[in-house]
Amino acid sequence: MIGMKIGQKFRAFCLLLAFSISFSGIGVLAYQSLIWLKHGYWQALESKLVLNKVLPTNFLQWLHNPRSWSGLNKIISPVFNLSLAMFLLVFGLVVILLLAKVFDLFLRPTNGEQGREVRWRSL
């Protein structure tokens, strides 16, 4: 019973975090729109602003000047050139979908419980 409550709280926390990432993308877009409405120019905010502070230096060097794995670089580099709002929205939605699928695997009814009250597996 306690494990089930902890599992529910963990799922709620993970989904809250993923929704927060998506909503921060909407917030960035709202900020850019406000600047545009007030001053008449679009403030371009790239995802590189955040990712340069989060990612390791050697990965960033490889991203700008690949010496190997150039095909992978061609796949990954457009993701880092997205606007910050689009990156946060897409990243948050992907995390939400992945979490929903993972939690769905844990929330399937146990075998032999079709006719009776269903007990759910906890994390």
C-alpha positions in Angstrom: 0.0 0.0 0.0 2.8 2.4 0.9 4.7 1.4 -2.2 1.7 2.2 -4.3 1.3 5.7 -2.9 5.0 6.4 -3.4 4.7 5.1 -7.0 1.7 7.4 -7.6 3.6 10.4 -6.2 6.6 9.6 -8.3 4.5 9.3 -11.5 2.8 12.6 -10.6 6.2 14.3 -10.0 7.6 13.0 -13.3 4.6 14.2 -15.3 4.6 17.5 -13.5 8.3 18.0 -14.5 7.6 17.1 -18.1 4.6 19.4 -18.3 6.7 22.2 -16.7 9.3 21.8 -19.5 6.5 22.1 -22.2 4.9 25.0 -20.5 8.2 26.8 -20.2 8.4 26.6 -24.0 5.0 28.3 -24.1 6.4 30.9 -21.7 9.5 31.6 -23.9 7.2 32.0 -26.9 5.0 34.4 -24.9 8.1 36.4 -23.9 9.2 36.6 -27.5 5.7 37.7 -28.6 5.6 40.4 -25.9 9.0 41.8 -27.1 7.7 41.7 -30.7 4.5 43.5 -29.8 6.2 46.1 -27.7 9.3 46.8 -29.8 8.5 45.5 -33.3 11.3 43.0 -33.6 11.5 39.3 -32.9 14.0 38.4 -30.1 15.5 35.1 -31.4 16.3 32.8 -28.6 18.1 29.6 -29.6 18.3 26.4 -27.7 22.0 26.8 -27.8 21.7 29.3 -25.0 20.5 26.7 -22.5 22.3 23.6 -23.9 25.7 25.4 -23.8 25.4 25.6 -20.1 24.1 22.0 -19.6 26.1 19.9 -22.0 29.7 18.8 -21.5 32.4 20.9 -23.3 33.8 18.0 -25.4 30.4 17.3 -26.8 29.9 21.0 -27.7 33.3 21.0 -29.4 32.3 17.9 -31.4 29.0 19.5 -32.3 30.7 22.5 -33.8 33.7 20.7 -35.4 33.1 17.0 -35.9 36.2 14.9 -36.5 34.4 11.6 -36.5 30.7 10.4 -36.5 29.9 13.2 -39.0 26.6 11.4 -40.0 25.4 11.5 -36.4 26.4 15.1 -36.3 24.3 15.9 -39.3 21.3 14.3 -37.6 21.8 15.9 -34.2 22.9 19.5 -35.2 19.5 20.6 -36.5 18.0 19.8 -33.1 20.4 22.3 -31.5 19.6 25.0 -34.0 15.9 25.0 -33.1 14.4 28.0 -31.4 14.3 27.6 -27.6 10.5 27.6 -27.5 10.2 24.8 -30.1 12.9 22.8 -28.4 11.3 23.0 -25.0 7.8 22.2 -26.4 9.0 19.2 -28.4 11.3 17.9 -25.6 8.6 18.2 -23.0 6.0 16.4 -25.2 8.5 13.6 -26.0 9.2 13.1 -22.3 5.4 13.1 -21.6 4.8 10.5 -24.2 7.7 8.3 -23.0 6.6 8.6 -19.4 3.0 7.7 -20.3 4.2 4.6 -22.1 6.5 3.5 -19.3 3.9 4.1 -16.6 1.3 2.2 -18.7 3.6 -0.8 -18.6 3.6 -0.7 -14.8 -0.1 0.0 -14.5 -1.4 -3.1 -16.4 -3.6 -5.4 -14.4 -2.0 -8.5 -13.0 -2.9 -11.9 -14.6 -6.1 -13.6 -13.3 -7.7 -10.4 -12.2 -10.1 -9.8 -15.1 -13.4 -10.7 -13.3 -12.6 -9.4 -9.9 -11.5 -6.1 -8.5 -8.3 -5.1 -10.3 -5.1 -4.6 -8.3 -2.5 -2.5 -10.0 1.2 -3.1 -9.9 3.2 -0.4 -8.2 6.6 0.9 -9.3 
